[in-house]
């Protein structure tokens, strides 16, 4: 807590040291701090106000990663989709438009390049490099961003959309800036453009004043959306937050624990049902490791960021027409044969490039 918070420092001149030289994935920080001032959150007091790295700095880092053979990059920020590059005076004036039905606790600066501009530029560096991003706030999802995700095969069709609660009254105490209805409307808008998009989220159980009905509203939201993954926590008061000064942590530990357990149960059931629907589908998997349970299996993630495990064996490379053993960093088309709430089991079909897979998929529609 005893820190000096800069309004400008983004650490853009610090090159991270990547310890695992074998990995084909990397994280790139594009932004520091947060302006949202949610009543439960300490981040604005420990990381300061939002400030974004210049686009040129980010693109240089990703070009270097591409040259090193990195096949997947995740753009990181506390509120990644409010990214705003104000470093160039020649940049055209743009607005970081709020999603319909959402409001902000902080007045957004005007001008500069937005997250949509950045994602557009990053996705063009190498069409064979997958791009992910986290963690966004639901308030800034303009439809042009979703349209860009639809158009670019290498931008993964998964969105982390932190809800925190499914109750409008609880969301108001949390100072989240939206209602349950606005959140669901946004989900439906995104699914209209990206039907195959998967969603992940964050939820808090037992926030200040949470009633049993508010808890049930959260469970019903989880069922309505159907998340592929959720981060869930019992509420814990933090000093210096709005809640610390203005609300009372009045939900007892036993109730918090019980509600948390119920959230976990609902999530696992929904995720298990979602994964079961994927049986017999063909997914493109980026191999990232040998399976932790057996050296005879490989593990990777599909477009929706779900773990896919498949047996290690030679398959045909459709681009070279040769039998090859899949390696870490390869794209493998796999048919899903079984699942749990957290992973898919598959049989490998063939090796390919990212774009040849999606071109073939579109031709077969």
Steps between C-alpha positions, in 0.01 A plus 500: 500500500796733557572576134533805277266475204610658175244640255726428202730202565411192293837317518493478120879509485540187715538179300366200693728198541320186380627219720348207307678503163283210376165676538313616192273741690571842652329777697543864401403777741334790313364704790544572872257610767122535513249789512183305578499537880273202566409513868657160582830544314839619625672504158465877427675569832787259438552542125382855439301653218477341156789575266566321172822409322553659158382275216848512344655353817247216512535417130880492531478249786258276310711517182794376711288220648390401151865481391566267798228259381227594750165372371257660747502841671266617777463877540483590870346795681297565812230639272646398167222620269522859629850516349569848363825608335531879539873507425475624141365851441420409140266221608143560377244583766288203603264411784520199727129435472319337792284196441127569491355522853841545668647799680842592633614638836789675327492755218678349199759710319415569137721423201774253438495148368268249666523131580330419168782680315759309701336159453471566128872579471611210720292244310668601172856432622466130425167341394630171644546646850201470731399813691315505834434782747411535866360643719237730350216688667154443349445874463722537191405250231413701188357282226787592267728311742276192481481533121881505484511181707262339251708603198841388630546124532799547731310705762364236737125486545498509878426799724559543870201707612512551881149520641578485878127462575177420319292740710440859392475624860826327597672632186396851604666458841807367320504814280531289186313744275247261346187297574438129463289577194773710331754223559273235345418729206874534432543121511216461249643769269839330497348157438298640210827594325715218644271198558793275594649746751564360847487710817692489825431716805569604860252470787501599868288323761378675814573862407384765749125477555451213255159342556401144419300626201800692367704181530233308308507770232873431458439126463230562240731733303768230495247252362369745239846586363673164537863583570788276390703615801446717809719652770292495820582637844332553838506874570786635712503866611797712387611821672481830308218374274158667477345197667739531796383858567134482401373140526490226760646153452190342650473160328641243741780263400279191501251659259778627273650152486166334426418749222849460354457122492165538326656729237776246435244222462290701250806600301633144476162367389468769231858452378455123491181536292673745262794266447270203442341689209844509335522122463574401136594860406838568337706763685833659417742444788829682558728245670671656802625208711525128558206393716573514873338160552668301224794540262288321241265798470535860384310796641396832349218751484230561245374838379272527807801445731379160622766234565499220240693176564572250224727196444848560359516338158593580142235671288492634148616859445247629245742771382799271436306173444739314733448306821645699790508479881335813650742723688456782753397805299314303231135546409314168503140443391338272757161331526353523851404160643434567872514775760493618859405845631858622448643311204430321175644168384552456128649298219751678273396521134761704316765772526431831325544875518251721681374660180479179297282351777254790506496532119411130476240542775334792319497311168320208668224717648 
